[in-house]
């Protein structure tokens, strides 16, 4: 299976932190790119969980951009 890179932006640091923890619990392949105050987070997830990961990000208030790799 291929992996998908998701870049998400958030209005608040709290939303980004919540998404980071939930993506880790979802077993994302990699979660990174988070910088305090920047409101941007990147995650690489398996194609099988991509829809759930994007839904999770949107639930906590994030906007999603994806790249297939």
Secondary structure, 3 states (H helix, E strand, C coil): CCEEEEEEECCCHHHHHHHHHHHHHCCCCEEECCCCCCCEEEEEEEHHHHHHHHHHHHHCCCEEEEEEC
